[in-house]
Amino acid sequence: MNEALIATATGFVVGMLFSFFRLPIPAPPVLSGVTGILGIYLGHVCFQYLITRFFS
């Protein structure tokens, strides 16, 4: 949980800095990009679960 809070705080600071310097954000600007990243992460977690569940 601590890791997630640090990552969120870091992302917040980076977003503020990019806005301050009027740069485009370094993240997908639309919901489909964000959901794509979420899908990649969930696929990774699911694969790891299946491997440990059935092959170890």
C-alpha positions in Angstrom: 0.0 0.0 0.0 2.9 2.3 0.8 4.3 1.7 -2.6 1.0 2.8 -4.3 0.8 6.0 -2.2 4.4 6.9 -3.2 3.6 6.2 -6.8 0.4 8.3 -6.7 2.2 11.2 -5.0 5.0 11.1 -7.5 2.5 11.0 -10.4 0.7 14.0 -8.9 4.0 16.0 -8.6 5.0 15.1 -12.2 1.5 16.1 -13.4 1.8 19.5 -11.6 5.3 20.1 -13.0 4.2 19.3 -16.6 1.2 21.6 -16.2 3.4 24.4 -14.7 5.8 24.2 -17.7 2.8 23.9 -20.1 4.0 20.5 -21.5 1.6 17.7 -22.6 1.0 15.1 -19.9 3.2 12.0 -20.1 0.2 9.7 -20.0 -2.6 8.6 -22.4 -4.9 11.5 -22.8 -8.0 9.5 -23.3 -9.9 6.8 -21.3 -9.1 4.1 -23.8 -5.4 4.5 -23.2 -5.8 4.2 -19.5 -8.1 1.2 -19.8 -5.5 -0.4 -22.2 -2.8 0.0 -19.5 -5.2 -1.5 -16.9 -5.9 -4.4 -19.2 -2.2 -5.1 -19.7 -1.7 -5.1 -15.9 -4.7 -7.4 -15.3 -3.5 -9.8 -17.9 -0.1 -10.0 -16.3 -1.6 -10.6 -12.8 -4.0 -13.2 -14.2 -1.1 -15.0 -16.0 1.0 -15.1 -12.9 -1.9 -16.4 -10.8 -2.6 -19.2 -13.3 1.0 -20.2 -13.5 1.4 -20.4 -9.7 -2.0 -22.1 -9.3 -1.6 -24.9 -11.9 2.1 -25.3 -12.5 3.8 -25.1 -9.1 
